[in-house]
């Protein structure tokens, strides 16, 4: 069965199995803790879906019923791409790559806003991690104002390994941190990947260490931080200035 809400959910073992066997893009499989759903879990992992074990209260709330058979699947609003797909966009444009990396942006509204600005600024794509991140659900799609349907979004298992892959393409990786180099002191020409940290914790330690440089925005008011999507938008358009 299917539950109509902001996040599109299919529940029931048979319905979820059929969805996983079909061409539908499955974002996340939710399974009841302790349930014997090994085959379903294996199938979901082969399809590239995130698998989360949840308690009965969480699963009941997600499905809006107790009759879910211990399994529910969240459909992706759009299909995911690969990092290679994003790099191919750069090659087809004949320009150095311009990529946004979202490091554990958990708020779907923030992720949607980042995707919307990235598409408007001419970025080639956005990369997100599979874990501890918002995904391409209906809220992200709606907040992006449909930009998620036009901009390639890749979901990867390991951001550090992905950053290494980007560097192999001669892409300079800039992290966004409060104690970084002032953004107007950096020359953002050539291949660029901007890494946006999570709302509460900034960049993960290993991700930060993988960046070539960290950049900061001046804080001249009484509030000492900006929303992640706002910060990302300012720096995206700083990159645009060099790409012109």
C-alpha positions as CSV (number, residue, x, y, z in Angstrom):
1,X,0.0,0.0,0.0
2,X,1.0,3.6,-0.5
3,X,0.6,6.5,2.0
4,X,0.2,10.0,0.5
5,X,2.0,12.6,2.4
6,X,5.0,15.0,2.0
7,X,7.3,12.0,1.8
8,X,6.0,9.2,-0.4
9,X,5.9,5.9,1.5
10,X,5.1,2.4,0.3
11,X,4.5,-0.2,3.1
12,X,3.7,-3.9,3.3
13,X,6.3,-6.6,2.5
14,X,4.8,-7.5,-0.8
15,X,4.4,-3.9,-2.0
16,X,7.9,-3.0,-0.9
17,X,9.3,-6.1,-2.6
18,X,7.6,-5.3,-5.9
19,X,8.8,-1.7,-5.7
20,X,12.4,-2.9,-5.2
21,X,12.1,-5.3,-8.1
22,X,10.7,-2.6,-10.4
23,X,12.3,0.5,-11.9
24,X,11.1,2.8,-9.1
25,X,13.9,4.7,-7.4
26,X,13.9,3.6,-3.7
27,X,15.6,6.0,-1.4
28,X,15.3,4.3,2.0
29,X,14.0,0.9,3.3
30,X,12.7,1.0,6.9
31,X,12.5,-2.4,8.6
32,X,11.1,-3.2,12.0
33,X,13.8,-4.1,14.5
34,X,14.0,-7.8,15.1
35,X,11.9,-8.7,12.0
36,X,13.1,-11.5,9.8
37,X,13.5,-9.5,6.6
38,X,17.0,-10.5,5.5
39,X,16.0,-11.1,1.8
40,X,14.3,-7.7,1.6
41,X,17.3,-6.0,3.2
42,X,19.7,-7.6,0.8
43,X,17.6,-6.6,-2.2
44,X,17.4,-3.0,-1.0
45,X,21.2,-2.8,-0.6
46,X,21.7,-4.2,-4.1
47,X,19.4,-1.4,-5.4
48,X,21.6,1.1,-3.6
49,X,18.9,2.1,-1.0
50,X,19.7,3.1,2.6
51,X,18.4,0.5,5.1
52,X,17.3,1.7,8.5
53,X,16.1,-0.4,11.4
54,X,13.3,1.4,13.4
55,X,11.1,0.6,16.3
56,X,7.4,-0.1,16.0
57,X,6.3,3.3,17.1
58,X,8.4,5.0,14.4
59,X,7.3,2.6,11.7
60,X,3.6,3.0,12.7
61,X,3.9,6.8,12.5
62,X,5.7,6.6,9.2
63,X,3.0,4.4,7.6
64,X,0.0,5.8,9.5
65,X,-1.0,2.3,10.4
66,X,0.2,-0.8,12.3
67,X,-0.6,-3.0,9.3
68,X,2.8,-2.6,7.5
69,X,4.2,-6.1,7.9
70,X,7.4,-4.7,9.3
71,X,8.6,-2.9,6.2
72,X,8.2,0.4,4.4
73,X,10.1,2.1,1.6
74,X,10.5,5.8,0.9
75,X,10.5,6.7,-2.8
76,X,13.0,9.1,-4.2
77,X,11.4,12.1,-5.9
78,X,14.1,12.0,-8.6
79,X,16.7,9.5,-9.8
80,X,20.2,9.7,-8.5
81,X,23.2,10.1,-10.8
82,X,26.8,9.1,-10.3
83,X,29.9,11.2,-9.7
84,X,31.0,10.2,-13.2
85,X,27.7,11.5,-14.6
86,X,28.4,14.9,-13.0
87,X,31.9,15.0,-14.4
88,X,30.6,14.2,-17.8
89,X,28.4,17.3,-17.6
90,X,31.6,19.4,-17.1
91,X,33.2,17.7,-20.1
92,X,30.2,18.3,-22.3
93,X,30.2,22.0,-21.3
94,X,33.9,22.2,-22.1
95,X,34.5,24.0,-18.8
96,X,36.3,23.1,-15.6
97,X,34.0,21.2,-13.2
98,X,31.9,23.1,-10.7
99,X,30.5,20.8,-8.1
100,X,28.8,21.2,-4.7
101,X,29.4,18.6,-2.0
102,X,26.9,18.6,0.9
103,X,28.5,17.0,4.0
104,X,25.6,15.7,6.1
105,X,23.0,18.4,5.4
106,X,20.2,16.8,7.4
107,X,17.5,19.4,6.9
108,X,15.7,18.7,3.6
109,X,14.7,22.4,3.2
110,X,18.4,23.3,3.4
111,X,19.4,20.6,0.9
112,X,16.6,21.7,-1.5
113,X,17.7,25.3,-1.2
114,X,21.3,24.3,-2.0
115,X,20.2,22.3,-5.0
116,X,18.0,25.2,-6.2
117,X,20.9,27.7,-6.0
118,X,23.4,25.3,-7.5
119,X,21.2,24.8,-10.5
120,X,20.8,28.6,-10.9
121,X,24.5,29.2,-10.6
122,X,25.3,26.7,-13.3
123,X,26.9,24.0,-11.1
124,X,27.4,20.6,-12.8
125,X,25.9,18.7,-9.9
126,X,25.6,18.1,-6.1
127,X,27.1,15.2,-4.2
128,X,25.6,13.9,-0.9
129,X,26.5,11.0,1.4
130,X,24.2,8.1,1.9
131,X,24.3,8.3,5.7
132,X,23.2,11.2,8.0
133,X,22.0,13.3,5.2
134,X,18.7,14.4,3.7
135,X,17.9,12.7,0.5
136,X,15.9,13.3,-2.7
137,X,12.5,13.1,-1.1
138,X,9.4,15.1,-1.9
139,X,10.4,17.9,0.6
140,X,13.8,18.4,-1.0
141,X,12.2,18.4,-4.5
142,X,9.6,20.9,-3.5
143,X,12.1,23.2,-1.8
144,X,14.4,23.1,-4.8
145,X,11.5,24.5,-6.9
146,X,12.0,21.6,-9.3
147,X,15.7,22.2,-9.7
148,X,16.3,18.7,-8.5
149,X,14.8,17.4,-11.7
150,X,17.4,19.3,-13.8
151,X,20.6,19.1,-11.7
152,X,22.4,15.8,-11.3
153,X,22.6,14.6,-7.7
154,X,25.0,11.8,-6.8
155,X,24.7,9.8,-3.5
156,X,27.9,8.2,-2.3
157,X,29.0,5.9,0.4
158,X,32.2,7.7,1.3
159,X,32.7,11.5,0.9
160,X,36.4,11.3,1.6
161,X,37.0,8.8,-1.1
162,X,34.8,10.9,-3.5
163,X,36.8,14.0,-2.7
164,X,40.0,12.1,-3.6
165,X,38.3,11.1,-6.9
166,X,37.5,14.8,-7.6
167,X,41.1,15.8,-7.0
168,X,42.2,13.3,-9.6
169,X,40.3,15.5,-12.1
170,X,42.3,18.5,-11.1
171,X,39.5,19.9,-9.0
172,X,40.4,22.2,-6.1
173,X,38.3,21.4,-3.1
174,X,37.2,24.2,-0.8
175,X,35.5,23.6,2.5
176,X,33.3,26.2,4.2
177,X,34.3,26.8,7.9
178,X,34.1,29.8,10.2
179,X,37.8,29.9,10.8
180,X,38.8,29.5,7.1
181,X,40.5,31.9,4.8
182,X,38.3,34.9,4.0
183,X,36.6,34.0,0.7
184,X,37.7,37.2,-1.0
185,X,41.3,36.2,-0.5
186,X,40.9,33.0,-2.6
187,X,41.1,32.7,-6.3
188,X,38.2,30.3,-7.2
189,X,39.2,29.7,-10.8
190,X,39.6,26.3,-12.6
191,X,37.8,23.2,-11.4
192,X,36.1,23.8,-8.1
193,X,34.2,21.7,-5.5
194,X,32.6,23.6,-2.6
195,X,32.0,21.5,0.5
196,X,29.1,22.6,2.7
197,X,29.1,21.4,6.3
198,X,26.1,20.3,8.4
199,X,23.9,22.8,10.0
200,X,25.0,22.2,13.6
201,X,28.5,20.8,13.3
202,X,30.1,22.0,10.2
203,X,32.5,19.8,8.2
204,X,33.4,16.4,9.5
205,X,37.0,16.1,10.6
206,X,38.1,13.7,7.8
207,X,36.2,15.7,5.2
208,X,37.8,18.9,6.4
209,X,41.3,17.4,6.3
210,X,40.6,16.3,2.7
211,X,39.9,19.8,1.6
212,X,42.6,21.9,-0.1
213,X,41.5,25.0,1.7
214,X,38.7,26.2,3.9
215,X,36.9,29.5,3.3
216,X,34.9,31.8,5.6
217,X,32.5,34.6,5.2
218,X,32.8,37.8,7.2
219,X,30.4,38.1,10.2
220,X,29.9,41.8,11.0
221,X,26.6,41.6,12.9
222,X,25.7,40.2,16.3
223,X,24.8,36.8,14.9
224,X,28.0,34.8,14.2
225,X,26.7,32.3,11.6
226,X,24.6,31.9,8.5
227,X,22.2,29.2,7.4
228,X,24.1,26.5,5.5
229,X,22.2,27.1,2.2
230,X,22.7,30.9,2.4
231,X,26.5,30.5,3.0
232,X,26.7,28.0,0.1
233,X,24.8,30.4,-2.2
234,X,27.1,33.3,-1.5
235,X,30.2,31.2,-2.3
236,X,28.6,29.6,-5.3
237,X,28.2,33.0,-6.9
238,X,31.7,34.0,-5.9
239,X,32.8,31.0,-8.1
240,X,30.5,32.2,-10.9
241,X,32.4,35.5,-10.9
242,X,35.6,33.6,-11.8
243,X,33.9,31.4,-14.4
244,X,32.6,34.3,-16.4
